[in-house]
Amino acid sequence: MIRGKMDSRRRSDIWMHFEMKSATHAQCNICKAVLSFRGGSTSNMRRHLSSKHPTVMLQQQHSQNPATTIGQPSGQQQEQQSSTAALSTAVTSPVYSSSTSTSTQQENTSTHTAGQGQQSAKRRQRQSYMGAFVSRPMMPLQQSKVDQALVKMIAQDFQPFSIVDDRGFREFTKALDPSYVLPSRSTVSRQLMPNLFQKIRADVQEKIKTAPAVCLTTDCWTSSTSTSYMSVICHYVTEFKLQSNLLDCFELTDNHTSENLARELERIATEWTIMEKIVACVSDSAANVKKAVGDILHWNHLNCFAHILNLIVRKGIQQSQIQEIIRKVKAIIEYTRRSTVASAKLRETQQQMGQPQLRLKQDVPTRWNSTYYMLKRIAEVKDPLISTLALVNPQLQTLSLEEWEMVKETCEVLQPFEEVTVELSAERYVKIMS
């Protein structure tokens, strides 16, 4: 009874080399050694076969090699199994004189063997593995390329480093590629951005080395927070195409004396090894810059034509009549910006008159073209603005008919200067005058 139960559970291939002697012992068919096994475990017999008869294990593994079978026996294996089955049948069964009976038994044996192979193949195909449920990590090279693209986006679009911590951005990148791991903000600011800066700096240095001559433009300005800055840009021609690269932009903590400016310009030219290639330096007409470039460094100094044009137009609009109009226009703009009622009423009136909803513009004292944009915009919204001011603030001093006409004529005069300034301010030109 026990033997019958154990025979029903003898499904392991190890029993090809062992014969069960009792419910707890089995005998090796090769060396006749008797080994014990309990609870149906065949580990002891496998260790014996691996240590005492390793060649038998190799033959067994070779017969189960997936390179030669994917669940169904190969043609040679089928022939061997058929021959073995036929020989076994011939030994254990009565021998019939009829050849038809023998061939029928061989066909049944081959069919049974093929059926077992197909069932084994189905079991292997249904088997799952953990890799199917776990996403593979991104390759290091691809991770580095995506990191560089991320840093370039932050630099070009003026995005904060904290964008990598934003939940929406993290969900967006995960939807694009779940295997990509976003770097932390500290990694971006302390590692990725400096590395990219050094790489781009080296590329720019290689380009400038091939240029036979360069021209510099420099400027100093003060921000709204009373912080002074200085920038230096290098212009050169490669393959008949003008190239412009920012060499440095830094906070200028010292006084804006000609000596300090000359020292900074010399430092930048030495760092970029262009000291002997500089043919001209373009700047505004400030005395300290002209002295630093021409008298101290002995470079050829050229005045910025766009800056000179700006000075000419600013002096032209200093006439008393134009200044009075500008004063009134600024007062109107400041009132509409402060008053939510006035701004809402202006938009409503524009919509009622079928005009686009345009906002008023305020000028910047250092840029004459901003004054032109301010006058041009208030002339475009003349009718809706007059109606709005008459309803919300009749006491506000507005423009007379003659002043509205002067605003129109002033814009017509300033328009050609604005077009030239925009054209010269493009990156296609080095802004100089001879």
FIMI-548743 format. One line per field, with one value per residue (C-alpha): residue number from 1; residue in three letters; x, y, z. Coordinates in pm, 1 decimal, always signed. Each point is the difference from the previous one (the first is absolute). Layout:
BEGIN
num: NUM | ...
residu: ALA | ...
X: X | ...
Y: Y | ...
Z: Z | ...
***
This chain:
BEGIN
num: 1 | 2 | 3 | 4 | 5 | 6 | 7 | 8 | 9 | 10 | 11 | 12 | 13 | 14 | 15 | 16 | 17 | 18 | 19 | 20 | 21 | 22 | 23 | 24 | 25 | 26 | 27 | 28 | 29 | 30 | 31 | 32 | 33 | 34 | 35 | 36 | 37 | 38 | 39 | 40 | 41 | 42 | 43 | 44 | 45 | 46 | 47 | 48 | 49 | 50 | 51 | 52 | 53 | 54 | 55 | 56 | 57 | 58 | 59 | 60 | 61 | 62 | 63 | 64 | 65 | 66 | 67 | 68 | 69 | 70 | 71 | 72 | 73 | 74 | 75 | 76 | 77 | 78 | 79 | 80 | 81 | 82 | 83 | 84 | 85 | 86 | 87 | 88 | 89 | 90 | 91 | 92 | 93 | 94 | 95 | 96 | 97 | 98 | 99 | 100 | 101 | 102 | 103 | 104 | 105 | 106 | 107 | 108 | 109 | 110 | 111 | 112 | 113 | 114 | 115 | 116 | 117 | 118 | 119 | 120 | 121 | 122 | 123 | 124 | 125 | 126 | 127 | 128 | 129 | 130 | 131 | 132 | 133 | 134 | 135 | 136 | 137 | 138 | 139 | 140 | 141 | 142 | 143 | 144 | 145 | 146 | 147 | 148 | 149 | 150 | 151 | 152 | 153 | 154 | 155 | 156 | 157 | 158 | 159 | 160 | 161 | 162 | 163 | 164 | 165 | 166 | 167 | 168 | 169 | 170 | 171 | 172 | 173 | 174 | 175 | 176 | 177 | 178 | 179 | 180 | 181 | 182 | 183 | 184 | 185 | 186 | 187 | 188 | 189 | 190 | 191 | 192 | 193 | 194 | 195 | 196 | 197 | 198 | 199 | 200 | 201 | 202 | 203 | 204 | 205 | 206 | 207 | 208 | 209 | 210 | 211 | 212 | 213 | 214 | 215 | 216 | 217 | 218 | 219 | 220 | 221 | 222 | 223 | 224 | 225 | 226 | 227 | 228 | 229 | 230 | 231 | 232 | 233 | 234 | 235 | 236 | 237 | 238 | 239 | 240 | 241 | 242 | 243 | 244 | 245 | 246 | 247 | 248 | 249 | 250 | 251 | 252 | 253 | 254 | 255 | 256 | 257 | 258 | 259 | 260 | 261 | 262 | 263 | 264 | 265 | 266 | 267 | 268 | 269 | 270 | 271 | 272 | 273 | 274 | 275 | 276 | 277 | 278 | 279 | 280 | 281 | 282 | 283 | 284 | 285 | 286 | 287 | 288 | 289 | 290 | 291 | 292 | 293 | 294 | 295 | 296 | 297 | 298 | 299 | 300 | 301 | 302 | 303 | 304 | 305 | 306 | 307 | 308 | 309 | 310 | 311 | 312 | 313 | 314 | 315 | 316 | 317 | 318 | 319 | 320 | 321 | 322 | 323 | 324 | 325 | 326 | 327 | 328 | 329 | 330 | 331 | 332 | 333 | 334 | 335 | 336 | 337 | 338 | 339 | 340 | 341 | 342 | 343 | 344 | 345 | 346 | 347 | 348 | 349 | 350 | 351 | 352 | 353 | 354 | 355 | 356 | 357 | 358 | 359 | 360 | 361 | 362 | 363 | 364 | 365 | 366 | 367 | 368 | 369 | 370 | 371 | 372 | 373 | 374 | 375 | 376 | 377 | 378 | 379 | 380 | 381 | 382 | 383 | 384 | 385 | 386 | 387 | 388 | 389 | 390 | 391 | 392 | 393 | 394 | 395 | 396 | 397 | 398 | 399 | 400 | 401 | 402 | 403 | 404 | 405 | 406 | 407 | 408 | 409 | 410 | 411 | 412 | 413 | 414 | 415 | 416 | 417 | 418 | 419 | 420 | 421 | 422 | 423 | 424 | 425 | 426 | 427 | 428 | 429 | 430 | 431 | 432 | 433 | 434
residu: MET | ILE | ARG | GLY | LYS | MET | ASP | SER | ARG | ARG | ARG | SER | ASP | ILE | TRP | MET | HIS | PHE | GLU | MET | LYS | SER | ALA | THR | HIS | ALA | GLN | CYS | ASN | ILE | CYS | LYS | ALA | VAL | LEU | SER | PHE | ARG | GLY | GLY | SER | THR | SER | ASN | MET | ARG | ARG | HIS | LEU | SER | SER | LYS | HIS | PRO | THR | VAL | MET | LEU | GLN | GLN | GLN | HIS | SER | GLN | ASN | PRO | ALA | THR | THR | ILE | GLY | GLN | PRO | SER | GLY | GLN | GLN | GLN | GLU | GLN | GLN | SER | SER | THR | ALA | ALA | LEU | SER | THR | ALA | VAL | THR | SER | PRO | VAL | TYR | SER | SER | SER | THR | SER | THR | SER | THR | GLN | GLN | GLU | ASN | THR | SER | THR | HIS | THR | ALA | GLY | GLN | GLY | GLN | GLN | SER | ALA | LYS | ARG | ARG | GLN | ARG | GLN | SER | TYR | MET | GLY | ALA | PHE | VAL | SER | ARG | PRO | MET | MET | PRO | LEU | GLN | GLN | SER | LYS | VAL | ASP | GLN | ALA | LEU | VAL | LYS | MET | ILE | ALA | GLN | ASP | PHE | GLN | PRO | PHE | SER | ILE | VAL | ASP | ASP | ARG | GLY | PHE | ARG | GLU | PHE | THR | LYS | ALA | LEU | ASP | PRO | SER | TYR | VAL | LEU | PRO | SER | ARG | SER | THR | VAL | SER | ARG | GLN | LEU | MET | PRO | ASN | LEU | PHE | GLN | LYS | ILE | ARG | ALA | ASP | VAL | GLN | GLU | LYS | ILE | LYS | THR | ALA | PRO | ALA | VAL | CYS | LEU | THR | THR | ASP | CYS | TRP | THR | SER | SER | THR | SER | THR | SER | TYR | MET | SER | VAL | ILE | CYS | HIS | TYR | VAL | THR | GLU | PHE | LYS | LEU | GLN | SER | ASN | LEU | LEU | ASP | CYS | PHE | GLU | LEU | THR | ASP | ASN | HIS | THR | SER | GLU | ASN | LEU | ALA | ARG | GLU | LEU | GLU | ARG | ILE | ALA | THR | GLU | TRP | THR | ILE | MET | GLU | LYS | ILE | VAL | ALA | CYS | VAL | SER | ASP | SER | ALA | ALA | ASN | VAL | LYS | LYS | ALA | VAL | GLY | ASP | ILE | LEU | HIS | TRP | ASN | HIS | LEU | ASN | CYS | PHE | ALA | HIS | ILE | LEU | ASN | LEU | ILE | VAL | ARG | LYS | GLY | ILE | GLN | GLN | SER | GLN | ILE | GLN | GLU | ILE | ILE | ARG | LYS | VAL | LYS | ALA | ILE | ILE | GLU | TYR | THR | ARG | ARG | SER | THR | VAL | ALA | SER | ALA | LYS | LEU | ARG | GLU | THR | GLN | GLN | GLN | MET | GLY | GLN | PRO | GLN | LEU | ARG | LEU | LYS | GLN | ASP | VAL | PRO | THR | ARG | TRP | ASN | SER | THR | TYR | TYR | MET | LEU | LYS | ARG | ILE | ALA | GLU | VAL | LYS | ASP | PRO | LEU | ILE | SER | THR | LEU | ALA | LEU | VAL | ASN | PRO | GLN | LEU | GLN | THR | LEU | SER | LEU | GLU | GLU | TRP | GLU | MET | VAL | LYS | GLU | THR | CYS | GLU | VAL | LEU | GLN | PRO | PHE | GLU | GLU | VAL | THR | VAL | GLU | LEU | SER | ALA | GLU | ARG | TYR | VAL | LYS | ILE | MET | SER
X: +0.0 | +282.7 | +191.9 | -304.2 | -39.5 | +367.0 | -8.2 | -275.6 | +223.3 | +317.3 | -6.7 | +358.7 | +258.2 | +230.0 | -190.2 | +154.2 | +314.5 | -149.9 | -223.3 | -220.0 | +65.3 | -233.6 | -207.2 | +313.8 | +289.9 | +103.9 | +287.3 | +228.2 | -18.7 | +367.5 | +192.3 | -276.7 | +33.7 | -308.9 | -102.9 | -273.1 | -271.9 | -286.7 | -323.6 | +60.3 | +311.7 | +262.7 | +275.9 | +212.9 | -15.4 | +90.0 | +304.3 | +111.1 | -38.3 | +182.2 | +298.3 | +36.3 | -120.5 | +45.7 | +4.2 | -349.5 | -121.3 | +169.4 | -167.2 | -329.8 | +45.1 | +105.1 | -315.0 | -203.4 | +191.5 | -253.3 | +227.6 | -95.6 | -361.4 | -272.1 | -244.8 | -15.9 | +272.4 | +220.9 | -2.4 | +299.6 | -142.6 | -333.2 | +177.8 | +198.1 | -314.1 | -189.6 | +280.1 | +21.2 | -374.7 | -5.4 | +282.3 | -174.9 | -319.8 | +177.0 | +154.4 | -303.1 | -275.0 | -62.7 | +159.5 | -255.0 | +90.1 | -209.0 | +198.2 | -317.8 | -31.1 | +360.2 | -35.6 | -324.8 | +168.1 | +285.4 | -245.2 | -188.3 | +322.4 | +116.1 | -339.4 | +8.1 | +354.0 | -93.2 | -306.9 | +211.9 | +236.1 | -286.6 | -140.9 | +345.8 | +30.3 | -336.6 | +108.8 | +319.7 | -187.1 | -239.6 | +282.9 | +47.8 | +311.2 | +57.3 | +159.6 | -334.8 | -140.3 | +301.5 | +101.2 | +361.6 | +212.0 | +121.5 | +347.8 | +266.1 | +82.3 | -364.5 | -46.2 | +291.9 | -144.4 | -339.4 | +165.2 | +186.6 | -320.7 | -169.6 | +277.2 | -5.6 | -375.3 | +47.0 | +269.9 | -170.3 | -346.8 | +121.8 | -169.8 | +77.0 | +194.6 | -300.8 | -191.7 | +134.2 | -185.2 | -334.9 | -256.9 | -152.6 | +337.7 | +97.5 | -326.0 | +53.8 | +349.8 | -123.2 | -271.4 | +260.1 | +240.6 | -53.3 | +360.6 | +145.1 | +100.8 | -18.6 | +307.5 | -42.0 | +22.4 | +339.5 | +131.1 | -116.5 | +148.9 | +323.5 | +90.2 | -194.2 | -11.7 | +372.1 | +95.2 | -206.8 | +144.1 | +355.5 | -84.0 | -158.1 | +281.2 | +254.7 | -196.1 | -14.4 | +372.6 | +71.2 | -214.7 | +167.1 | +344.8 | -76.5 | -101.9 | +281.5 | -149.7 | -267.8 | -195.4 | -122.7 | -305.1 | -29.5 | -253.1 | -61.7 | -336.9 | -174.7 | -296.8 | -318.8 | +157.1 | +296.1 | +240.5 | +259.5 | +84.8 | +244.4 | -15.2 | +240.1 | -108.5 | +233.4 | -89.8 | +180.8 | -61.8 | +25.8 | -94.5 | -140.8 | -240.6 | +6.5 | +31.4 | -57.9 | +85.3 | -29.9 | +343.0 | -93.6 | -274.3 | +79.2 | -80.5 | +221.1 | +68.1 | +279.5 | -44.1 | -59.2 | +337.0 | +190.7 | +275.2 | -243.5 | -180.7 | +331.2 | +112.0 | -319.1 | +17.5 | +362.7 | -82.3 | -275.7 | +213.3 | +283.6 | -228.6 | -133.6 | +343.5 | -123.9 | +230.5 | +177.3 | -318.3 | -200.0 | -43.4 | -263.0 | -206.6 | -349.8 | -166.2 | -205.5 | +159.7 | +60.6 | +331.9 | +119.1 | -52.6 | +164.3 | +303.6 | +25.8 | -12.2 | +193.3 | +248.4 | +78.6 | -42.9 | +80.2 | -279.0 | -189.7 | -314.5 | -320.4 | -320.1 | -323.4 | -218.2 | -322.9 | +102.8 | +77.5 | -335.5 | -166.4 | +168.0 | -106.9 | -366.9 | -11.5 | +132.9 | -258.3 | -296.9 | +115.7 | -196.1 | -238.6 | -317.6 | +84.1 | +102.5 | -333.6 | -184.1 | +216.7 | -75.8 | -377.0 | +21.9 | +195.0 | -259.0 | -281.5 | +184.9 | +80.4 | -364.3 | -138.7 | +254.3 | -81.5 | -376.7 | -158.3 | -326.6 | +167.2 | +190.1 | -313.1 | -204.9 | +264.9 | -10.4 | -379.7 | -3.9 | +251.7 | -218.8 | -311.6 | +176.9 | +121.9 | +366.2 | +265.5 | +54.4 | +341.3 | +174.6 | +176.2 | +380.1 | +232.6 | +334.2 | +351.7 | +199.3 | +326.7 | -154.6 | -157.4 | -169.8 | -205.4 | -136.1 | -90.2 | -184.7 | -187.0 | -118.1 | -88.2 | -214.9 | -193.3 | -72.0 | -139.3 | -245.9 | -91.5 | -377.8 | -64.0 | +235.1 | -178.6 | -337.5 | +130.6 | +162.0 | -314.9 | -200.8 | +234.1 | +204.5 | -108.6 | +240.2 | +310.3 | +197.8 | -12.1 | +142.9 | -149.0 | -75.8 | +323.0 | +198.6 | -157.7 | +105.6 | +353.0 | +15.5 | -84.9 | +263.3 | +266.3 | -57.9 | +35.3 | +334.6 | +136.1 | -103.0 | +302.0 | +239.5 | -170.8 | +32.7 | +371.2 | +58.4 | -171.8 | +201.1 | +331.2 | -85.5 | -31.3 | +274.0 | +95.4 | +196.5 | +283.2 | -128.9 | +285.5 | +54.4 | +315.9
Y: +0.0 | +240.4 | -90.8 | +69.1 | +346.4 | +79.5 | -122.9 | +247.9 | +284.9 | -109.0 | +275.5 | +126.5 | -91.2 | -118.6 | -330.3 | -91.2 | -87.3 | -130.9 | -285.7 | +29.7 | -272.9 | +118.5 | +299.9 | +175.0 | -153.5 | -15.6 | -183.1 | +154.7 | -193.5 | +78.0 | -72.8 | -183.1 | +236.1 | +26.7 | +353.0 | +128.4 | +248.2 | +131.1 | +170.8 | -44.8 | +224.7 | -96.6 | +239.7 | -275.6 | -203.3 | +304.3 | +74.5 | -362.3 | +9.4 | +332.3 | -107.1 | -368.5 | -4.3 | +351.3 | -122.9 | -133.2 | +343.6 | +162.8 | -238.1 | +71.3 | +377.7 | -32.0 | -189.1 | +282.4 | +288.2 | +263.2 | +85.2 | -327.1 | -23.1 | +249.1 | -249.7 | -250.5 | -261.1 | +51.3 | -243.4 | -192.3 | -15.7 | -121.7 | -273.4 | -103.1 | -0.5 | -194.8 | -254.6 | -36.1 | -37.1 | -256.5 | -200.1 | +10.7 | -118.1 | -282.4 | -124.6 | +22.9 | -91.9 | -323.7 | -13.0 | -21.0 | -121.6 | +270.1 | +318.1 | +209.1 | -46.8 | +116.1 | +315.2 | +86.7 | -21.0 | +226.4 | +257.6 | +2.5 | +40.9 | +290.9 | +167.8 | -32.1 | +143.9 | +294.9 | +67.6 | +15.5 | +245.1 | +227.9 | +2.5 | +85.9 | +284.9 | +141.0 | -8.5 | +189.2 | +262.7 | +67.4 | +47.8 | +366.1 | +170.5 | +300.9 | +209.0 | +28.8 | +193.3 | +225.0 | +294.4 | -2.5 | +297.7 | +242.7 | -61.7 | +234.9 | +152.5 | +78.3 | +134.9 | +238.8 | +124.6 | +70.2 | +177.1 | +230.2 | +74.7 | +84.9 | +240.9 | +167.7 | +51.9 | +161.4 | +232.9 | +95.3 | +53.6 | +164.8 | -264.3 | -32.9 | -298.7 | -86.6 | -112.6 | -351.3 | -4.4 | +111.6 | -277.3 | +74.0 | -2.8 | -326.6 | -162.9 | +130.8 | -151.0 | -326.8 | -18.2 | +55.7 | -265.5 | -177.8 | -124.1 | +353.2 | +116.3 | +377.3 | +148.6 | +202.1 | +377.5 | -9.1 | -241.2 | +232.0 | +315.2 | -145.9 | -266.2 | -7.1 | +374.6 | +62.1 | -300.1 | +125.4 | +349.1 | -132.0 | -205.9 | +291.8 | +230.7 | -242.0 | -21.7 | +380.0 | +27.1 | -242.4 | +208.3 | +327.6 | -154.2 | -48.7 | +365.4 | +218.4 | +318.6 | +94.0 | +307.0 | +64.9 | +184.9 | +98.2 | +179.3 | +85.8 | +51.5 | +10.4 | -222.8 | +103.0 | -128.2 | +242.0 | -279.6 | +83.6 | -246.4 | -18.7 | -222.7 | -77.3 | -159.4 | -132.0 | +24.1 | -184.3 | -148.0 | -370.6 | -138.7 | +340.3 | +0.4 | +241.8 | -169.9 | +166.4 | -152.8 | +141.1 | -21.6 | +125.1 | +176.0 | +79.4 | +231.3 | +307.0 | +78.3 | +253.9 | +359.6 | +53.4 | +160.9 | -42.5 | -195.2 | -253.4 | -44.0 | -46.7 | -262.5 | -201.8 | +19.5 | -113.1 | -288.8 | -127.8 | +34.1 | -193.7 | -280.0 | -52.8 | +44.9 | +269.8 | +281.6 | +2.9 | -47.7 | +304.2 | +248.4 | +221.7 | +45.8 | +148.2 | +177.9 | +305.4 | +344.3 | +10.6 | +166.3 | -269.3 | -280.1 | +192.5 | +70.1 | -361.9 | -138.2 | +264.8 | +155.7 | -290.4 | -315.9 | +172.2 | -175.6 | +153.8 | +144.3 | +45.2 | +165.5 | -197.0 | +144.2 | -114.3 | +176.4 | +322.2 | -23.6 | -40.8 | +317.0 | +198.4 | -98.8 | +52.3 | +351.4 | +64.8 | -89.2 | +230.5 | +287.2 | +157.9 | -70.8 | -369.0 | -29.0 | +146.8 | -257.8 | -279.9 | +119.4 | -12.3 | -341.1 | -144.1 | +130.5 | -163.3 | -332.4 | +1.1 | +69.0 | -280.6 | -243.9 | +85.7 | +5.5 | -339.3 | +173.3 | +210.1 | -294.4 | -218.4 | +282.7 | +54.7 | -367.9 | +8.4 | +314.8 | -148.1 | -306.7 | +209.9 | +202.1 | -318.7 | +74.0 | -240.2 | +13.1 | +168.8 | +93.8 | +332.1 | -2.3 | +192.6 | +129.5 | -47.6 | +323.9 | -146.9 | -134.1 | +247.3 | -277.3 | -88.4 | +357.2 | -57.7 | -323.0 | +183.6 | +279.4 | -242.9 | -214.7 | +294.6 | +123.3 | -345.8 | +2.7 | +369.2 | -31.2 | -268.3 | +180.3 | +336.7 | -164.3 | -191.8 | +302.6 | +208.1 | -258.0 | -101.8 | +316.8 | +318.0 | +212.7 | -176.3 | +226.9 | -149.3 | +96.1 | +269.6 | -46.3 | +178.3 | -221.9 | -316.6 | +119.0 | +67.0 | -354.1 | -135.0 | +215.5 | -88.5 | -370.6 | +51.1 | +174.9 | -259.2 | -306.2 | -0.4 | +36.7 | -290.0 | -221.7 | +77.4 | -63.7 | -339.0 | -94.7 | +98.7 | -172.1 | -337.4 | -256.8 | +12.0 | +322.4 | +132.0 | +344.6 | +239.5 | +325.2 | +108.3
Z: +0.0 | +90.6 | -312.4 | -212.7 | +148.0 | -49.3 | -358.9 | -75.0 | +122.1 | -182.3 | -258.7 | +41.0 | -262.9 | +281.6 | +12.1 | -336.0 | +198.0 | +326.6 | +104.8 | +306.3 | +255.4 | +272.4 | +98.0 | +131.6 | -198.6 | -366.7 | -176.8 | -262.6 | -327.9 | -75.5 | +321.1 | +188.1 | +298.9 | +222.1 | +94.9 | +225.1 | -93.8 | +205.2 | -92.1 | -370.5 | -2.8 | -260.5 | +113.5 | +150.8 | -321.5 | -213.7 | +215.9 | -33.7 | -377.1 | -27.8 | +215.8 | -91.6 | -359.5 | -145.0 | -359.5 | +40.1 | +110.3 | -299.8 | -237.3 | +172.6 | -27.1 | -363.5 | -78.7 | +159.0 | -168.7 | -116.8 | -294.2 | -165.9 | +116.6 | +88.3 | +138.6 | -285.3 | -59.3 | -302.7 | -289.9 | +127.2 | +354.0 | -133.5 | -190.8 | +309.3 | +215.1 | -263.7 | -29.2 | +378.3 | +30.4 | -280.3 | +159.6 | +337.4 | -158.7 | -178.0 | +325.0 | +227.7 | -246.0 | -191.4 | -348.1 | -280.1 | -342.5 | -157.2 | -90.1 | +13.3 | +375.1 | +57.7 | -212.4 | +176.4 | +339.0 | -123.1 | -130.1 | +330.2 | +193.0 | -224.3 | +30.4 | +378.5 | +13.6 | -223.9 | +212.7 | +313.4 | -174.2 | -102.6 | +353.9 | +136.0 | -252.2 | +108.2 | +363.0 | -86.8 | -201.9 | +286.2 | +248.8 | +109.5 | +131.4 | +227.0 | -276.3 | -172.4 | +296.9 | +80.2 | -223.9 | -102.1 | +108.5 | -264.7 | -135.1 | +145.6 | -339.5 | -72.9 | +354.4 | -55.4 | -331.5 | +154.0 | +295.3 | -239.5 | -190.1 | +331.1 | +100.6 | -343.3 | +33.0 | +341.8 | -136.0 | -328.3 | +145.8 | +323.5 | +210.7 | +373.9 | +127.8 | +214.8 | -309.7 | +57.4 | +333.6 | -144.0 | +19.3 | -338.4 | -176.1 | +169.4 | -108.5 | -352.6 | -28.9 | +149.5 | -264.0 | -272.4 | +130.8 | +333.1 | -1.7 | +10.9 | +347.4 | +46.4 | +168.9 | +315.7 | +6.6 | +170.8 | -265.5 | -276.7 | +155.5 | +139.0 | -254.0 | -327.2 | -67.8 | +74.6 | -214.4 | -291.2 | +43.4 | -19.4 | -308.1 | -185.1 | +106.4 | -144.9 | -327.0 | -29.1 | +68.5 | -284.4 | -236.2 | +97.3 | -49.6 | -369.2 | -47.9 | -137.3 | +150.0 | +251.9 | +103.5 | +353.4 | +125.9 | +364.2 | +214.0 | +365.1 | +163.8 | +335.3 | +81.3 | +178.0 | +323.2 | -38.1 | -97.7 | -266.5 | -276.4 | -287.3 | -306.1 | -285.3 | -329.6 | -269.6 | -372.1 | -277.9 | -343.9 | -80.6 | -342.1 | -102.6 | +293.9 | +292.2 | +339.6 | +338.2 | +336.2 | +348.5 | +161.8 | +345.9 | +193.3 | +359.7 | +286.8 | +1.4 | +364.4 | -51.9 | -108.2 | -370.7 | -55.4 | -324.8 | +179.5 | +147.0 | -330.9 | -184.5 | +253.0 | -46.1 | -379.8 | +2.9 | +232.6 | -229.3 | -313.8 | +166.2 | +120.5 | -352.0 | -166.3 | -240.1 | +104.6 | -336.0 | -206.5 | +114.7 | -285.0 | +164.2 | +313.7 | -26.4 | +292.7 | +80.9 | +0.0 | +377.5 | +80.8 | +242.1 | -252.2 | -283.1 | +216.9 | +116.7 | -354.5 | -194.0 | +244.4 | +235.8 | -210.2 | -330.7 | -184.0 | -287.0 | +161.1 | -201.0 | +118.3 | -6.8 | -274.6 | +165.5 | +320.7 | -188.1 | -175.0 | +337.8 | +130.0 | -306.3 | +25.9 | +376.0 | -47.1 | -272.8 | +220.4 | +279.1 | -150.8 | +245.6 | -197.2 | -41.5 | +364.5 | +109.8 | -210.4 | +141.6 | +353.6 | -61.2 | -169.3 | +294.4 | +244.5 | -197.3 | -17.4 | +371.9 | +84.3 | -217.7 | +142.2 | +361.6 | -45.5 | -60.4 | -89.8 | -269.3 | -150.1 | -5.6 | -153.2 | -267.4 | -102.6 | -7.2 | -214.3 | -243.8 | -36.3 | -58.1 | -271.7 | -168.4 | +67.1 | +133.5 | +376.1 | +17.0 | +323.0 | +46.8 | +9.5 | +231.5 | -124.3 | +137.5 | +40.1 | -136.7 | -322.5 | -239.8 | -199.6 | +309.4 | -15.3 | -362.8 | +90.3 | +276.4 | -230.9 | -276.6 | +229.7 | +149.0 | -353.6 | -88.5 | +292.9 | -31.4 | -37.5 | +265.5 | +240.3 | -37.8 | +66.1 | +300.8 | +165.2 | -52.9 | +195.7 | +283.0 | +65.1 | -177.0 | +211.7 | -136.2 | -233.1 | -348.9 | -337.4 | -216.0 | -367.7 | -94.9 | +235.8 | -143.3 | -343.9 | +125.4 | +142.7 | -343.5 | -174.9 | +258.2 | -59.8 | -375.6 | +49.7 | +247.5 | -199.9 | -241.4 | +294.2 | +174.8 | -307.7 | -33.7 | +370.9 | -16.7 | -308.3 | +156.4 | +327.0 | -174.1 | +51.0 | -368.4 | +43.8 | +212.9 | +91.1 | -93.9 | -187.5 | -178.8
***
